[in-house]
Amino acid sequence: MSKSKTWAILILLSLLILLEIFILWDAVSTKQIFVILVSVNIILWAIYGIIYQIKKLKRKNISIVEYDKELNINFSTKILYKDYLKLSFELLFKRPHIYFMLNVAFFIIISSLTNDEISNSNFYLFYGLVVIFPIFYLFITFRSAKQIFSTNKSLNENLTYQIKNDSLYIKSETSEGTTLWTRFIKIQETKNFFLCYADKIVATFIYKKAFKENELIEFREFLKSLPVTIKIQSK
């Protein structure tokens, strides 16, 4: 099951629960509604955790597809800031803790609405935190991306790529280097990049917009032959 279908099912289940609560609004107390919402949330997170662990186990069993062609892709490009910024937010919203924080914010709102003992000052404090914290987190991500892009010379310079069966060669205006494909432990495809991880944190960027359409298809096929964790898009 794809990730989009999984989330669609979870969202549908949530909407059905909320619809049921709406129908029974007059029949149950606000405290009971709060307990129901917490319970549903815990169940949904448990389902998400099970699905995540299953996918994690599947990724450990790497399926290698033989690639017997000669790969030789060459291009020069320059990374656009807007694409790097999109990447930063794309990776941000793929982190489970972001959704956990959104859930915490959601239950602060529900708690404030269902608790008659909360004063007006605390009520507005809750709402202030719920609104300000996500905005602050997004702002920090934006500032961090902007600072990294402006200070990292390799992101601002013209880049020359040479992709072969055994290695990846990248040359910028101030540096150059060759990395064997066997040095990478994970390769992840996003909307505009291939991220080649040599460890769990540091990644080498390959800019997808520089590929020709046939080269992109061929490169995806090649990636399936590598004995590393691969996350590629269907298109």
Buried (B, 14 or more C-beta within 10 A) or exposed (E): EEEEEBEEEBEEBBEEBBEEBEEEEEEEEEEEBBEBBBEBBEBBBEBBEEBEEEEEEEEEEEEEEEBEEEBEBEBEBEBBEEBBBBBBEEBBEEEEEEBEBEBEBEBBBBBBBBBEEBEEEEBEBBBEBBEEBBEEEEEEBBEEBBEEBEEEEBBBBEBBBBBBEEBBBBBBEEEEEEBEBEBBEBBBBBEBBBBBBEEEEEBBBBBBEBBEEEBBEBBBBBBBBBEBBBBBEEE
